Amino acid sequence: MKNIIYTALLSMFISLSSCSWLDVNSKSEVSIEDMFSTREGYYTTLSGIYISMGGENLYGNNLCLYALEPLTQQYTVSDTETDRTKWAQFQYSTDEGEELISNIWSTMYNTIVNCNVVIEQLQKDDMPTFEPGVTNILLAEALGLRAYMYFDLIRMYNDSYKVNPNSANVPYKTDFGFSIGKKITTTELLQELMADLTKARKLLQDNDPIFTGKSFNDKYVSYDRTQRMNYYAVTALMARIEMFRENYKEAYLLADEIIQSEKFRFIKQDEIIETDIYGKELKVDRIFMPEMIFGLYTETVLTASKETYEGLTQDFVKSDACYEESDVRRNWLYTNPSANNKINLIRYQRSKLTEDASKYGPSVVPMLKLSEMYLIAAEATLKDKSTGGDAISLINKIKKERITTELSDNASEEKIQTEITHEYICDFKGEGQLFYYYKRNNMTSIDDGRYNGNSVIMKSENYKLPLPKYEQDFGYGNSN
């Protein structure tokens, strides 16, 4: 990790080179004092963190499509891509696999270091003058984004929590100095993340327009709050983490708060594809934007999807059998006659023609969304009856909105859990979340992608990406 931190400090992360405060073309460094001498420096730096997260190495490709989706077994991979085929079989130690692992790790930590810079600067006394409440929003966003990334590092590089809550492959670094970071267990790191998120939630509860209804003149805060780490996004992330560490009642209460807020809603069928009388598409929303608690804006995903999931020779969805004919999520799939009727994932597909731009909403990757809150609440209720929730009603709400067959009122607990898994398979195509669901439950067999009763046997080690070789050489990689 030492080399990563050096890189981060010298360049303040190369993907931010489009930002006005960064000069990577000279040997000189931009001082932190200069960088944060104006309000613009804070806005630019925090915006740059979102840009980094939306890049190819993270949520613009690898963590929503290229790296994590094949591990769910829901896709075929071209036989000509030997390394990628092995990756989909959990053989991570190919040349391409090692490069992929290293890119995710290094980019994530570089972006975390930039969060650390912003967090420290936002807590200093000698800051530029902001409109009251704005610095609290900025600080909360930085804390929330850092926690989001750390949690995904845990979910990728540490053992399953059920197997080993003391796994310690993810160094915890909260500064931007040359130290490597603290060796810390999953249990300990989750406690740190929840403390940060609790602080962020309080700051946003008092200031975030999406929660308070306040209006600001500040240009940054006036941006669409569902595309920022907002109050409900922090709450949703806390629900996700509490579910992960098996605090079911707490997870339920957090998820239920979002459900009861009615700030987000399920998309209606006629909002997904709107056509004229001749069948020409006028409006398209395959992302299901009304459901987004936090959608990360990134145009990178459009190219990534086109190159790997929408073509004639790349990754194809194995089967559409998990979806009923009436399921609105079928709009995410396209049976391609030019590819021998193989099924493309077209969730992110859009026309590049200038005249078609008005058909689409913002280009975002789902990071936290309403259906997950229903599934968390349902699963938490199933595993802890003291929540007082109704798992069947919660699942049936999703099924009703997706226009699929609902569970019977007397469904068994086994059937309820099976349907929760079914909904994760159906509802998270192209998001990278299904693999994490399997890992959280340490499932020993998973659907093979054809939804016909066949499964793939899973070993615990399949659920953990190995650390980059330079990290192992430096002394990490021992989970105990």
N, C-alpha and C positions, 0 to 999 in steps of 0.2 A: 504493500500500500504506500510505502514511502515514495516511490516514483510517481504515483498518482497524485499525491499531495503536492509534490514539487511542481508537477505540470499545472495543477489547479492554481497554485499561487503565482506562477510566472505568467500565465496567460489569462487567468480568471475565466477559464473555460473557452476553448476555441470556437464553439458554436455560437457564442455571443458576439462574434466579430462584426456582425451587422449593426450592433448597438453603437450609439454615437460616442460613448465615453471610452471605447476600447480601441487601442492602436496596437495591432499585433505585427505591424510591418517594420517596427523599429526595435532596437535592443532595449530601449527604455521601457520601464513599467509605469502604468498609471497608478499613482498613489491612491490609497484608500481615502485619504483626506480629500483629494481632488474629486474622486469619484462621487463621494457623498456630501459634497459641499453645497449641492443644490437639491431641490425636490426632484428634479428630473433624473438625477443619478439614482435615487431610490426607485422611481418608477421603472427606469430602464433596466436596472439590475433585477428587480423582481419579475418584470416581463420576460427578461432573458432566461430566468429559471423555467418559466412556462414553455418558452421556446425550446430549451434543452430537453425538457421532458417530452415534448412533442416530436423530437428528432427521431431519426431512423433507428438509433441504438436502443431507444427506450419505447415510449408509448405510441410513437408514430409508426412503428413497424414491429420490432422484436417482441415487445411485451403484449401486443394485441393480436399479432398475426404470425410472423415468421418463426419465432422461437417457441412460443408456448402452445399455439394451436395444434401443431402436429403431435404433441405429447398427449393430447386428449384422445387420440386414435380415431377421430372423426373424419380424417382426410386421407386420401391416397397421395403419395409423393412420386414424382417421376422416377422411373428406374434408372434414368441417366444421371441422376444426382445421387451418387453413391454416399457421400458424407451426410447429406440431408436424410436419406433413407435410414442410415444408421442412427441419426439423431432421433428420428421418430420411433426407433426401437430402443431408445434410452441408452444408446452407445454414444457417450458424450465426448470421448477422447480422440476424435478425428481432428485433422488440421482445421477444418471449417468450424467444428464444434468448439474447439479451444479458442478460436478467434471470436466466435459469437459470445462465449462465456466471458471472455476478457473485455469485450466491448461493452456489454451490459454492465459489468461490475465497475469498470473505470469511469464510464459516463455517469452512472448513478452516483458514485462517490464524488466526482467533480461537481456535480449539480448540488449534492448535499453540502459540500464545502461552500459553495456560493450562497446557499441558504444560511449557513452559519455566519457568513460575513454580514448578510442583511440583518439577521436577528441581532447580532451584536451592535451594529450601527443604529438600529431602531431603538435601542435601550440606552443610548448615550444622552447626556444632558444638552450638549451643544449641537443640536440638530437644526436644520432649516425650519422655518415656521410653516406648519401645515394647518389646514382647516381642522378644527377640533374633531377628534374621533378617527381621523384618517390614519394616523400612525398606528393606532390600535388595530385597525383593519389590516394594514400592511404586515404588522408583526404576526397577527393571527394566521394570515395566509402563509407566511414563511414557515411558521411552526407546523401548520397542517401539511404543507407540501413535503417538508422534511420527514414528518412521521409517515406519510403515505409511501415515500420511497424506502425508508427503513423497513417498513412492514413488508414490502414486496421483496426486499433483500432477504428477510427472514424466511419468507414463503418459498423463495427459490433455493437459497444456499444453506439453510439450516435443516436439520432433521425435522420430520413431522413432529409437531408438539405432542401428539399422542405417544410417539415412540421415545422421544428424548427432549423434555423441556429445558434441559441444561446444555443443549447444543450451543456452541459458541464460535461460529464461523464468521459472524458479522461484527466487525469492529465498530464501536460506537464513538463517533467523533463529533464534538459540538463546537469546535473552534476552527480556525483556519491556519494554525501554526504547522510546524513540521512534525509534530508527534503523530504516531501511527493511528492512535485511537485505542480506546479501552477494550480489552477482551471481556466480553460480557455474555451471559447466557440469554437464551430466548426469553425466559421468565423475567429476568432483570430488564432486558431491553424493552419488552412490552410495558413494563411498569413505567419506564422513562417516557415512552411514547404516549401512554395514557395521561401522564402528568402534563405533558406539553399540550395535548389535545384538550384537556380540561381547561387549561389556561386560555388556549385559543378560542374555545367555545364561549367562555365568559366574555372575552374581549369582543367577539362578534355578536353575542347576545345583546350587548349594550350599544352596538354601533352599526352592524351590518344592515343595509337597506332592505335586503330580502327578508329579514326577520323583524326589524324595527319599523320599517316604513319610512325611515328618515330619508331626506333628500340632501344631496351634497352638490356643491358647485365643482368639486374636485373632479378632474377629467378621468382619473384612474378609477375612482369608486363608482363613477357613472357607467362604467362598462358593464355588460351583461353579467350579472352576478352568478348565473348558473355555469359560466365558463371561468369561474374563479373558485378558489377554495373558500366557499361561503359557509355560513353558520350550519346549514343543513348538511353540507358535505362533510364538515368536521364531525357532526353528530352521526352521520352514516358510517364514516370511517371508524368511529368509536364502536358502533354496533358490530361492524365487521371484525374488529379486534377482539371484542368481548366474546363473540361467537367462537372465534379461533381459540381463545384460552378457556373456553367452556364455562364462562360466566353467563349462563343462559338467561337468567332473569334480567340482568343488566342489559344484555343484548336485546332482549325483547322490548324493554322499556324505551331504549334509544330508537330502535326501528319503529316502534309504535308512535313515538313522538312525530316522526316524519310522516307516517301514514295519516295520523290525525290532523296534521297541520293543513292538509289539503292544498299545499303549495304546488304539488306535482300531481299529474294525472296520467292515466293510461291513454295511449293514442287511440283515436277512433279509426275504424276501418277505412272510411272514405278520406281520411287525412293522409294515408300512406301513399297512394297513387291517385291523383286527380286527373281525369282525362276529358277531352272535349267529345262531342258527339261522334267524331270519327275515330276515337280511340287514341288520339295523340296525347302523350303525357304533357300535362300543364304544370303540375306540382308533384314533387317526389320527396318523401321522407322515410327512408329505410333505416335511419338511425333511431327513429321514434323520439324526437326531440322533447315532446311534452313530459317525458318520463325522466329526463336527465336532471339528477341532483347536482352532478358535476360532470360536464363534458369538456374534455381538453381540446382546445382548438389546435388543429394541425393539418396542414395540407399535405404533409409527408405521407399520411396514410392513403391518400388517393393513388399516388404512384406505387406505393408498396402493395396495395391490394391489386392493382392492375397487373403488376409484374409477376405476382405469385399466385393469385387466386382467381383472376378473371380471364386468364388466357386459355390456350388450347392444349398446353403440354405441362402445366405446372401442378399445383395442389388442387385437388377436386374434393368436394364433399362426397363421402362414400355412398350415402343414402339419404333420402328424405323421409324414411319410414317412421322416424320419431314424430313427425308432424301429421296431424289429421288433415284431410283435404280442405277443411274450412279454416285452418289455422292461419291467422294473418301474418305470421312469421315466415310463411312460404314466400313472401315477397323478397326475402333475403337470398333466395336461391334461383338459379336459372339453369334449366336443362338445355345444354348447348348442343344443337344438332351438328355443328361444325366440329365438335369434339366427341363424336360418336355417342351423343346424348349423355355425356358425363355432366356432373352438376357443378356449376361454378357458384362460389360465394360472391354475391354482388352487393353486399350490404353497403359498401363504400363507393360503389360505382356511380359515376356521373359523367355527363357529356362534357367535353372540353370546349365545345363551341361557345363563343362569346354570347350568341343570341339565346343560349339555353341557360345562362347563369342564373336567371331569375327563378328557375324551376326548383332550386335547391336552397336549403338553409345553410347555416355555417358548417364547415367541415370539421367535425369533432369526433373524437374517440370517447365512447362511454367509459367513465371512470367510476361513477357511483350512480345507481339508478333506482327507481321506485320498486320495480319487481324484486330486486334483491332484498329490499327491506321487508317485503311480504314473505319472501322465502326464509329470511333470517327469523322473523317473528314466528312463522309456522314451525320451523325446526326447533327453535328454542322452546316453544310450547310443548312440542312432542317430547322433548328430553327433560323438561322441568314443568310439571303441571302447575306449580305454584305461580307461574306467570299470569294465569287467569285468562290466557288467550284461547282462541278456537282455531286449531291448526287446519281443520277441514275448510272452514269458512275463508281463511286466509288464502289457502291454495285455490279454492274455487273462485275467489275474486280474480286471480290471474287467469284461470281457465276461462272464465266468462268473458274477460276482456280480450283474450286471444281467440275466442270463438271455438273452444274445444270442449270435449265432454267433461263434465264436472264429477268430482268424487261423490259417492253416496254418503249419506249422513252417518251410516254405521261402518264406514271404512275402518279396517284394522290399522294398528300402528305400523305394521310392516308395509301395508299398502300406502299409507301416508308417506313414509320415508321413501318408498319406491317412486312415488309421484314427485316428491321434492327433487330427487335425483333426475327424474325425467324432465322437470322444468329447467333445471340447470343445463341439461344437455340441449334443450330447445332454445333457451332464452339468451345464451351468452355466446352465440356464434360470432367469431371475429373480435372477441374481447379479451381472451386469455384467462378468463376467470374459472372455467370448468376444471382445468388442471389443479388450480388451488383448492377447489371444492373436494376433489378426489383426495388430495393430500391431507386436507384438514381432517377428513374422516378416515385417513389411512386405509382406504379401500383396497382390499387384496385382489379384487377383480373389478374390471370396469367394462362398460359397453365397448364393443369392438368397432363401433361406428355405423353398423348396419341395423341396429335396433331390432334384431330378430331373435334375441335370446343368447347369442354367442358373446363371449367376453374375452378379455385379455388379462392374463394373470399379472398382478403387480407385486413387485418386491419393494420393500421400504427404500432401498437405495435408488430405485427409479425416480423417486420423488425429490431427490436432492441433486442440484447441479454441483459439480465439483468446483472448487475455487480455481481461479486462474493459477497457472503454474508458479508465477512469481510470488503470489501470496503464500502458496504452500512452501516454497523455498524460504520465505521470510519467517515462517513459523506458525502460520495459521493452518487450518484444516483439521485440527484435532478437536473433535466435538465435545470432549469431556474436560 
